[in-house]
Amino acid sequence: MFVYTVTKKRAIRMLLLAIAIIAGIAIGIAAILTAISSGADERKLPVYQVERADNKLSLTFNCAWGNSNTDELLKILDKENIKATFFVTGEFCDKYPEDVLKIFKAGHEIQSHSDKHPHVEGANINDFILDTKQAEQKIEKITGVKPTLYRAPYGEYDNNSIFTINGMGYKYIQWSVDSIDWQEPNASTIVKRVTNGAQSGSIVLFHNDLANTTEALPEVISSLKGKGFDFVTVSELIYWENYRIDHSGKQIFDGSANEQIHTAGTQVNAAFEILLDNLTIEEIMSLENGISPELGRKLSNVLTKEQISAVTALSNEELQSAWSSLVEAKITGQTGILESSNTTAVTPAVNNNELEGDKIAVTDQVGGNQGVQTAATTTSAVTTAQPVTTGEVNEANATETTLPELEPKGG
């Protein structure tokens, strides 16, 4: 808990500087977390399926290219009273905003498949974050709802991309049953693959803009219903907290996670106290241009793996709130830093009365949901670019975890 007392006038000036800094934080925070976490030996996995005993599964459609069968897909799903999850790219949103809105209004969920469908494995983290944020903006502009699930192009992932996506408040979603419709087999092949592979908690991969998908879908649904399966969106299928992911990518409910909450909170507070002591205001400001290797090494030397893990587990909103509190604390503790800063900030409208008076308390709990509290606090939405995804994974990977491989095209 950081608690400082400052004059109202100084609080306003600190807020202006904080706004300028936070404009680069959406990229900077995840870049830091990735840089200091990427050395971890443990392989991170996205969610491929969910351990459930209620015969629920999810149908998903990746949308990245054309829109030839949007109406047909929606008619089939509506007739069967099924809600599905559509992972769309930002470029698909640009080309077919009416289709995205039509899908959303039909009751299906719209989630992110990146903006420009880049390869994410080994990608530059800042570029990856920017692409993801661009897709997020485009989806939210059309639907009014911010996406919370991410499916990477080509089904790619590595520790860096998973750490980053989790740090941005998303769940990283793959699939356990690949219809291979992108290989354009006949409809009967698709039906056989999906119906034979489906289990309780399965996530099934389809693509739009393919005639064989439209042809096979009615029989797939009929067969799965005949086996007693119920259909829900991915958001309804997965666990949002108190879970672990096993070696095969299966998400498993873990009630013992509740016992870790207090410990995690303690680790978060400790991490930000260490950052406050070890980062200069110049280093904080430099995040606007991304994280340098030197700063990454510096942070990895002062933070423990437990602290890194606890901070990485925070939602994007919690990270931004905690980071803005760190910025506030750093600025407050350095006399004259406001006058010496070269930062250019856009000044929001401020009532002159807000600059009068004696003192106010600026309080924020690091790692919590509160923001910086001042008499003139202004909420500034930081907008960033969104990503588009186009490729998927196929189930042929012969690793011990039997995870899918990359497909050449995808959707």
N, C-alpha and C positions, 0 to 999 in steps of 0.2 A: 504494500500500500504506500503510494507516494502522496504526501500531503505537504503543500507549500502555500505560503501566504504572499500574495503579490498585489500591487496596486491595480486598479481596474484598467488604467491606461496601459500599463505594461502587459496586462493579460490580453488586451486587444491586439497589441503588437505581436505578442507571442503567437496568438491564434493565426494571424496573417502569415507568419513565417511557417507555422505548422501546416497550413493549407498548401503552401508552396512545396513543402517537403513531401507531404502525403501524396501529391500528384505523381511522385515517382515511387511511392511505397508499394503499390500493387505489384510492380515488377521487382522492386528491390527486396521485399520481404521473402518472396518465394525463392529468389535467386540466392539469398543468404542461406536459407534453410537447406536448399539443395546442395550448395557448395560445401557446407559443413557436415552434411549427412551422407554425401555420395561415397565416402570411404567405407561405409558400413559393409561388413562381409555378408550379412543376411540378404538373400534375394527377396525383393518385394514383389507381390503379385496383385493384379487387379481381381475383381470379383467375377468369376466365371459362372458360378451357380450358387445356390443357397440351400443349406440343409433345412428341409422342411418335411413335415409328415402329413400335410393337409392336401396334397395333390394339386397345389397351385404352381403355375408356371407363367412365363411371360413371352409374348411374341414381340419381336423388335424388328424394325425396318430402318436400314441405313439409306439416307437420301442425299445424294451428292451430284448426280448428273442430270438426267431428264425428269420429266413429270408425266410421262405418257399414260400411266395407269392409276393416278391418284384417285380419281372418282371411282374406278372399279374396286380398288382396295377398300375404300371407305364404305362402299355399298355392301361388300362381303362382311366386313367387320360389324357394320350396323345391323345387318340381317341376323347375325349370330350373337348380337348384344355383347361384343367383346371390345375391351379397351386395350390398346396396344401402346408401345413406346416407339416414337419415331426419332432417330438420331439424325439431325440435319446439319449440313455444313452452312457456314456463313454465305458461301457463294450460292448455295441453293436458295437461301433466304433472299439474296439479291435478285436472282433470276425469277423465282416463283413465290413472291410474298403472299399472293392470294392462296396458293396451295397450302402454305404453312398455316395461315390463318384458318383455312377450311378444315385442316386436320385437327387443329387445336379446338375449334368450335364444335367439332364432332365428339369431343370428350377425351381425345387421346393426348398423351403427354409429349411435349417437344423437348428434346434434350440435345446436347452438343456433340457434334461429330467433327469438330474443329472448324476453322474458317476456310483455309485454302488447301486442306487435305495434305499437309506436309508429312514427311517422315519424322517421327518424334524420337526414335531411338538414337541417342547420341547427338540430339539437336542442341543448338545454342539455347540455353535456358531462357534468356530474355526474349528471344524470337518465339519460343514455344509459348511463353506466358502471353505475349502480345497477340499471337494468333488465337489463343483460347479466349482472351478477353474480347477480341473483335467479334468472334462468333456469339459470345454471350450477349453483347450489346445488340446485335442484329436480331437474335431470338427474342430478347426482352422487348425490343422496340415493336415487334409484330404482335406478340402474345400478351405483353404486360407482365410476364412471369420470367424470372431469372432461372436459367437451367441449373440443375444441381447434380446431374450425371454427365460423365464424359466417356465417350468411346473414341479411341484413337484411330487415325487412318491406318489401314493395313493391319490393324490389330497389334501394332507395335507398342512396346513399353520397355522401360528399364527403371532402375531405382530412382534416377533423377526425375523422370517424368512422373512417376507415382508419388514421390515426395512432393513435387511441385503441385500436382493436381489436388492432392489431399490438402495441402496448405492453402489452396485457393477455395476450399470449401466444397469441393466436388467428391463424388465417389467414382472411381475408375472402373468402368464396366466392360467386360468382354462377353463371351457367350460359351455355352457348353454344348449346344447342338447347332451345327452349321448346315443349313439347307443346301449349300453349294449352288444356289440358284445363279450366282454370279458366273459359274462355269457353263451355264445354259444347258443343263441336262433336260430330259423330258420330264413332264409333270409327275409321272409315276415314280421316278427316281427320287424326286424331292419328297414326295409323300412317304415313301419307304424310309428314307434317311431320318426324317423328323419323327415319325411315329415310332420307329424302332429305338431311337435315341432318347426320347423324352422321358424324364423322371420328375418326381416332385422337386420343385425348386429349380428346374431347368430354365435357362435363358436361350431362346431360339433366335437365330440370325436369319433374316431375310433382307432383300433389297427391293426398292421400288424400281420402276421403269424397266421391268422385265416381264415379258408376256408369260413365261413359264411359271413365274411366281403367282400371277393372277389366276392361272389355270389350276395350279396345285392347291392353293390356299383353302378353298371350300372343303376339299376332301381331307386335308390335313386337320382342319378344325373338327370336322365330323368324326374322324377317327379318334382324335384325342378326347373329345367329349365322350365318345363311346367307351373309352378307357377310364372315365371318371375324373378327368382333369378339369380344373377351373382356371380361368384366365384373368390375370391381373397385370397392372403396369409394373415396370421394374421398380419404381419408387415404392410400390406397395409390397413387392416381393422381398426386397432386401431388408437387412437390419441396419438401422442408422446409428446405433450405439450398442455397447455391450456385446461385442463379437470379436472373433479372431478369424483369420483366413489360413486354411491349412495348405499343405504342400501342393495340392492339386488346384488351388484357387477357389475352393469351396468356402463360403462364408458360413460360420458356425456361431450360433448364439452362445454367449459366455457370460452367465450371470455374475461370475466372480469379478467382472470388470468394474462393477460398482465399488468394490473395495479399493480400486486403484485411483479413484477420482481425487481423493484428498491428496494422495501422494503426488499425482500429476500436477495438481494446483500448486503444491509446494515447489515442485521442480520448475514450473513456469515462472513463478515469482523469483526464484533463485537465478534463473537464466537471465531475466531482464535486469536484475540488480547487477549481475556481472557485466552485461552489455553497457549499462549506465556507467559503470566504473572504467570500462576498457575502451569504449568508443569515443572519439572526439566528435565535436559538432561537424568538423570538416568531413569526417568519414561518413557520418550520417547523410550529409548533403551529397556526397559523392555517389550515393546509391541511385540517384536520379539517372546516372549513366551506366548503371549495372554494377555488379560486384567485381572487384579486382581479385586476382589470385592471392595477392598479399593479404588482403582483408579476409579472404576465406580461410587462409592458413592461420591468421591471427585468432579468428573466432573458434576454429577447431581446437586451438591450444588452450582456450580458457573455458570452454563449455564441455560438460560431460555428455556421454552418449544418452544418459537418462534425461538430461535437460533438453538436448536436441530433440529427442523423441517426443517429449511432452509439448514442446513448442510446435513441432510439426503437426501434432494431432489437433491443434486449435483450428477453428473455422476461420475463413478469410476475414469475417467481420471481427472476430475476437483478435486476430492478428493485427488488423489495422487499428483497433481501439488500443491495444496494448502498445503498439509501436508509436502511435500519436502521443500516448502518455509518456513514453520514453523520451520522445522529442521534446515534449513540454518540460519534463524534468531536467533534461540536459540544458535546455535554453535558460530555464529559470536559475540554474545553478552557476551560470557563467555571466558575470556582470559585464555589460558592454557588448555582448555578442550580437545583439540586435543591430546596434549602430555600426558594427564592423562587417556585418554580413553583406555579401554581394548578391544575395538572393533577390530576385524580382518576383513580387507576389501581386496577384490581382486582388485589389482591395474590395471586399464586399461592402454594401451599404451599412453604415453603422450610425446609430442615433447618437448625436453629440452628448446626450444625457448619460450614455453608457460610459463615457470617459470621465465622468465626475465621480466624486465619492472617495472614500479612504481606501479600504482594503477588502478583498474578497478571498475566499479560500478556493484553491484549485485542487480538486481531489479526484483521483482515479485509481482504480484497482487494476493492476497489471494482470492480464490474462482473463479479465472478466468481460462483461458485456457493456460496461459503462463507457462513455466517451469522456473527453475532457470537459469538465463542467466549469463554465465561466458565465458571467452575466451577459456576455454577448456571443455565446456560442452559436456558430453558424454551421449548419449541416451542408457539407459540400460533397456531392456525388462525383466520384472520380470515374470517368468513363475511359474505357480502353477498347482496343480492337478485338474482334472475335475470330475464332478459328473455323476452318472447314475441313471435314474428313471424307475420305473416299475409299479406303482399302480395308480389307478384313483379314481375319486369320482362318485357316482351314484346320481341320482336326488331325492332320497327318503327322504332327510332331512326335517323334519317337523318344522323347525324354522320359525320365522316370516319373515326371508329373503328368504325362500325357496331355500336355497343353497344345493348343492349335499352333500351326505354322502361319507364315505370312502368305497371302494370296497375291497374285500379280496385279489384279485390277481392283476388285472390291467395289464398295459403294458408299 
